Amino acid sequence: ILVLSCDSGLIEPIVNTVSLHQIKKHCQLSLGEYFNKEYGPTNSEEYLTAQKNFVESCAAYCLISYLVQVKD
């Protein structure tokens, strides 16, 4: 999020990414299977980096959703 003032900001898009919707729509794999296919074995450096990035982005999404009070 790019802060513009004390009460406004812009959400920056992340380039070169694949959304969960795209994975679900085009692959008949679970998220774990997709990560294995895309990044290699679960103990590889690529896999662990991708997993860390995914967890951090999910945490950020959850925090933002909580702060702006997104409801079900």
Secondary structure, 3 states (H helix, E strand, C coil): CEEEECCEEECCCCCCCCCHHHHHHHCCCCHHHHHHHHHCCCCCHHHHHHHHHHHHHHHHHHHHHHHCCCCC
